[in-house]
């Protein structure tokens, strides 16, 4: 961040509830609807499979796995 001219203002992670209740659960419903809209589309099906893998990884490694969000200011 600093190498490209930004100073760090803050960094944070989201609580587990944000990932499970506010992201993964609603995303699952949206994915089902998308699959229904595009039946038999191999690209969509492959994407949905990779998406499930992300959820599995989070469930298994959530105490070690996540994203950090950074807020920076151009210096």
N, C-alpha and C positions, 0 to 999 in steps of 0.2 A: 504494500500500500504506500509506504513511504518512498519506495524507489520510483513510483510513478507520480509523485507530487501531492500525496494526500497525507494529512495527519489523522491519527486515530482519535475519534471522539468517544466511541463506545463499542463494546462487543458484547453480545449476549446470545444465549441459547433459549429455545422455547421449552416450556414444561411439557411433560409427556402427554397431558390432556390435549394440548394443542395439536399434537401429531395424531393421536388416536381419534378423539371425538370430533375435532374440527377439521381434520385433513383426510386421514385414511378412510374413515367411515363414509363421509359424503362422497369421496372420490370413488369408492366402490360402487355406489349407486349410479354415479355418472358414467362409470365404465360399463356397467350392465346396459344402460340405455344406449350408449354409443355402439356397443356390440350388436344390440338389437337393430339399430339403424343401419349397420353395415354387416349384415350376415354373410359369412363365408369369405370376408376380406382377410386374407392371410397377413397382411401388414398390420392391420388393427389387432388381430388375434395375437400376433407375436409381441406387439407393444404391450398388450394387456398382460401377457405372461411375464414379461420383464418387470412390469409394474408390480405384480404379485410378489416377485422376488424381493423387491425393495421392502414391502410390508413384512415379509418373513424375516429379513435381516433385522429390521427394526425390532420386531417382537423378540427375536433371539438375543440381540446385542444392545438393546436400548440403553443399558447402563454405560455402554462404551461407544455408542453410535449416535450420530446426530449431525446437525449443521450449526455452524457459528455464523451469526449475522454481524456484519461490521458496518459502522457508520463512520464515514470519513469526511473531512473537509479539505477542499483544494487549498494548497498553501501557496 
